[in-house]
Amino acid sequence: MSAEATNAVNVVIETLPRFEGFVYPNESGPHPLWGFLIVIYPYITGLVAGAFIMASLVRVFRVKALEPVYRLSLLTALAFLLCAPLPLLFHLGHPERSYQIMITPHLTSPMAIFGFVYAWYLMAVLLLELWFDYRQDFVEWARITPGWRGIIYRAFTLGVTDTSERAVALDMKMSWIISIIGIPSAFLLHGYVGFIFGSIKANPWWGNVLMPIIFILSAMVSGIALCVFNYMVLSWVRRRELDMRCLDVMGMFLFYALVVDAAIEALDWIHRAYSAVEGFHVMEYMARERLFYTLSIGQLAVGTVVPLLLLGALQILRKRVPELFRKRIYFTSAVLILIGVFAMRWNVVMGGQYFSKSLRGVMSYKLEFAGVEGWFMGMILLALPFVILTVLIKLFLSEQLPTSGHVPHPPTAPLETGASAPRPAGA
């Protein structure tokens, strides 16, 4: 037997244990086309959208109890947005050619449209809102801060140093307008990811009109949970007392968002089971076997049922539960929801690639340690936004820097200006 034939036989022997049932020969590759990095990509973009929605509750909807986490939510959205395209670039393998997506428009491709959506959300929404919100502070910080940090703050003013009441009022008005524009932009940023999967009609796991809605709702849930997590960790690191009113309101919104998300996903599965379209038997088998741990345990039990019970109990018995236990319940629920939403992303991305196009066979996937698609690289990409967020907090949420003390409400609300005011942790 020739060397080529021997290698071919060895490949067949190695890949056969991955298959069960009838699988087409062209599906017998070493691994699925979309791996671990494509799981991380929609997860990070969802956290961006959810964190921005949390900030919009203060800016647009006047939820004053959430003011302590307003700026922290915006910085969280920025840190994760900066890392959002990295999983795609590493997956494609040629990051030096990524600029071509912006100079060669292809409006009929949902994947290509990401470049436009990303650029719009980063430059025209998030960075502008942060600049208008921080401009008055940049002017003051540039005046009192020596060294390289003072140079950074001076550069961020962009030469606009007017801090009169009229100028600050204009900043607040512009920031409010941008926040209103940013809400549908946040839905567009993450909803299009669900559109990519939902538009694949030939795949019964993905082809579903509810897929964009499910992605948007899960993004809101995960983003609010991330803000709860960041706020509590930041307060503990700084050894500052948590604002329980703020934490209770965050927990309330997290609970309501989780209820709606769980209801829509349950409706999706009920509709699939009732209609019993072609391929549902494969989906049922995968839910029981291939995806049992990530779907039934991770997404359903850990990420949905347990947080619903914990947060729901607090909504009913909030006044009877001591603050210490409430803090632990909020923190535990936030962590479980973050794990559950990540499991949901895994189930969507990998689940649609597990079964054969014949609908009579399934495949498996072994996550490796090393390599571009390995879990080590994935953990680095998941940790990188937190590193960037730490730097942003050092620069823009330092306890040593005074703040303007204005309340980020719509322009119809009275504007508070004047002397610097103390700020809760994360404000």
N, C-alpha and C positions, 0 to 999 in steps of 0.2 A: 504494500500500500504506500502511495506517495505521501510526502510530507503535507501537501495541501489537503489530501483526503483525510489524513489523520487529524489535522487541525479542525477540519469541518466536523468530524465525528466527535471530537472532544467538546466543541462548542455545543453540539446538540445534546450531549450527555449532561453538560453543565446547566443548560437552559431548560431542559425538560422538567425538572422538579418545580419550576416556576409556573407551569401550566396545569390546568385542570379542566377537562372537557375538550370541546373542539375549538381550536384556535387557528386562525389563518396563518400561513407561513410568513407573510409580510409583517406579522405582529410579534415575531419571535426575536426581537432585538434584545440587546443586553439590559436595557432599562427603559422606562417610559420616556417619552419626549420631554414632558414637563416633570421636573423633579422637585427637590426640597426648596430650591430657590424660588420657584414659582408659587409655592405655598406661602413663603414669607412675604412675597410681593403684595398680594391683596391684604394680608394681615397688617402690614405697616401702613398702607394707604387707608385702611379702615380706621386705624388709630388716629391718623391725621384728621379725618373728617369728624370723628366723634369728639376729639379734643376741641376742635373749632366750634362745634355745636355747643359744647359746654360754655365756652367763652361768650357765644352769642346769647345765651340765656341771660347774661348780665347786661350786655351792650344793647340788645334789641328788645328783650322781653322784660327788662327791669327786675330781675330776680336779685334783689339787693343782698340776700343772704349768701349768695355765691361770690360776692366781691373779693373775698380773700383768695380765691383761686383763679380770678380773671386773667391776670398776667401770666401766671404759671401755666394755664391752659393754652394761651397763645404761644408761649415759648415751647411747650410740649409739641404742639402742632408743627411749629417750624423745625424743631430738631428731627422729628420723624419724617417730615416732608423732604428735608435735605437728603435723607437716606432712602427715600421711596424708590428711585430708579435704580439703585445699586444692584438689587437682586436680578433685575432684567439685564443689566449690562454684563454682570458676571455670567449669567446664563447664556447670553448670546456669544460671548467669547471675544468680541472685538469692541471694547469700550471706546477705543480711539475713533471709531466710526459713528458713534452715537449722535454726533451733531447733524448727520445727514437727515435724520428724521425731521429736523426743523427747516432744512433748506430744500427738501424734496417732498412737498406735501402730497399726501395720498388720502383724500377725504373719504374714500369708500372702505378704508381699513380701520376697524376699531382699535387695533394695536397701534397704528400710526397716529391716530388722533390723540393718544396719550401724551405725546410731546406737546401738543397745543394746550391740552387741559392742564398739564403739569406747569407749563410756563405761565399760563394765565393765573392759576391759583397761587403760585409762588410769588410772582412779581407784581401782579395787578391786584391781588387780594391780601394775602397774608403779610408780605413785607410792607405794603403801604399802610395797612391798619396798624401794624406794630410801630411804624415810623411816626404816624400821627399821634398815636397814644403816648409814645416815649419822647417826642421832640422837646417838650418843655423840660423834661428831666435831663435830656442830653445837654441842653444849654447850661443848666445848673451844674451838672457833673463835670462838664468840660472846664468850668470856671474854678472848681474847688479840688479837682483831682489832679495830682502831679504825675509825671512820668508817662509811660507808654499808654496807660489806660486813659489818661486825659486826652492824649492824641486820638485814640480810638473814638472817644465820645465826641470830640470836636469834629472828627470826620463824619460821624453819623448825623450831625446837625445839618450837613449839606449846605452850610452857610446861612441857614435860616435861624436867626437868633432872637427874633421878636417874641417876647413872652408877655405881651400886653393881654389884657382881658379879651379883647376882640380877637387877637390871633389865637389864643387858646380855645375860645369858643368855636372858631373856624376849624381847628384841629379836631375837636370833639364832634362837630357836625360831619366832617369828612369821614372820620372813623366810623361813625354810626351808619352812614350811607354805604361804606365799603362792607360793613358787617352784614347789612341786608343783602347786598350782592353776593357776599361770601356764602350764605346759607345754601342757595341753590347750586352754587359752584362746588361746595363740599359734597352735596348729593351727586352732582355730575362726576366729580373726581372718583368716587367709589362706585357709583351706580353703573358706570360704563364697564367696570371690571365684571360685575354680574351680567351685564349685557353680552360680553364676549362669550361667557359660558352658556347663557340662556339662548343665544342665537344659533347654537350648534344643534340643529333639529335631529340629526341622525343619531345623536347620543341621548338615550332616554334619561340618563342621570343628570345631564346638563340642560337639555332642551326644555325649558320651562319659563313661561312669561313672568313668574313670580321671582325668578332668580335675582334680577336687579334690586327688587324691593327687599328681599331677604338679605342681600349684601349691605344695603344701606342701613337697615335696622340693626343688623349685627355690628356694623361699624359704630353706630351711635352707642350701643351697649358697651362695646370694648373701649371706646374712647372715654366715656364717662368713668368706667372702671379704672382706666389708666390714670385719669386725673385724681380719683380717690386715692389710688396707690401712691402717686407722686406727692400729693399733698401730705399724706400721713408720714411717708418716709422723710420728706423734707423737714417737717415739724419735729420728728424724732431726732434727726441728725442735728438740728439746730437747738434741740432741747427747749422748744417753745410749746406752749399749751395749744392744743387743737381748739379751733372754734367749733363747738359742738352743734351750734345752730347751722353753720355752713355744712358740716359733715352730715347732719340729719337730712338737710335738703338735697344734698348730692345723693344720699342713699335713697331718698324718695324718688328722684328722677331716674336713678339706676333701676329701681324696682319696676317703675312703670314702663320704662323702655324695654326691660327684659320680659315683662308680661306680653307686650305687643309683639316683640320678636318671637317669643315662644309660640304665641297664638298663630302667627303667620306661617311659621315653619311646620307646626302641627297641621294646619290647614293644607299645606302643600302635600304632606305625606298622606293625609286622609283622602285628598283628591286623587293622588296617584293610586292608592289602594282601591278606591271605589271604582275608578275608571279601568284599572287593570290593563293598561295598554301593553303593546308588545314590548317585551324586555323587562316587565315588572318582576317576573320570577327571578331574573338575575339580580335585580336590585334588592329583592327580598333576601336572597341568599347571601349577598354581600353584607347586608345589615346584620344578619345572624352570624356570619362566619368571618369573612375577610376584614370587615370594618367593625367588628363587635367591640373591640376595646376603644377605638377612637370615636365611634358613633354612639353606641349604646352607653358606654361607660364615660368616656371623656366629654363628648358633646352634650348628651342627654342628661346623665346623672350628675356628673361633676360640674359641668358648666351651666346647667339650666335648673334642674330640680332642686338641688341643694341650695344654691343662692336664692331661688324663689322662696323656699321655705324660710330661710334665715331672714331675708329682707322683708318678706311678708309678715313674719312674726313681729319684727320691729315696728312695722307700720301700725300694728294693732296694739302692741304692748310697749310702745316706746317709753312712756313715762314711768313704767314699772321696772325697766331694765336699767341697771347702774351704768354710768358712763363708761367704765372700764370694759364691760362686756359689750357695750354697743360699739366701741372702737374696735374690739377684736372681731366682732361679727362683720363690720363694714370692711375691714382689711381682708379677712378671710374670703368674703364674698367677692371682693374685687379681684383677688388672685385667682379664685376658681373660675370666674367669668373670663378672665384673660386666657386661662388654659382652655376653657371650653370653646371660645371663639377660634383659637388657634387650631383646635381639633376639628372645628367646622370647616376651616379653610383646607385642612389636610383632606378631609372627607370629600370635599367638592373637587379639588384639583386631582387627587390621586384616585378617588373612587371612579371618576369617569374614564380612567385609563386602565382600570383593573379588569374589566370584562371585555371579551372579544367582540368584534363587530358582527360575529355570527350569532351573538346572544346565547351561545351554548357553551361557553367556556370562560374561565376567569384566569387572571394572572396574579402574581405577587410581586412585591418590590422590597428589596433589602436596602435600607439606608446605610450608606457607608460612612466611615469616620473621616477619611481624608478626601481630597479632591475638591473640585469646584462645587459639586453637588452634594458634598458630604455634610454631615450635621455639624462638624467643627466650624466650617465656613459659615454655615447658617447661624450658629450661635454668635459668631463675630459680628455678623450683620445685624442681629437682633440687639446686641450689646452696644453697637456703635451709636445709635440715637441717644441712649442714656449718657454716653460719654459727652456727646455734643450738648445735651441738655444740661449737664453739670457745668460745662464752660459757660453756657448762656446764663445760668443762674448766678454764677460767680460775677459775670459782667453786669447783668441787668436786674438781679434780685438780691443784691448784696445788702446785708443789714447795716453796713457802714454808710450807705448812700442815702441821703434824704430824698423823699419823693414829693411831688407836687400836691398830693392829697386830693386831687379831683376825683369825682365819682364818674365812671364811664357810662353815663346814661344818655339817652337821646337828647337832642338840643332843646326840646321843650322843657326838660327838667332844669332846675336851678343849678348853675355852674358854681362849683366851689373852687376858689382860687386863694392864693395868699401863701401863708407860711407853710413849711413842710409839716407833714403829719406822720405819726407813727403808723406802721403798716404791719398787719398780721403776717405770719409766715406764709410765703407763697403769693402774697397779694401783688 
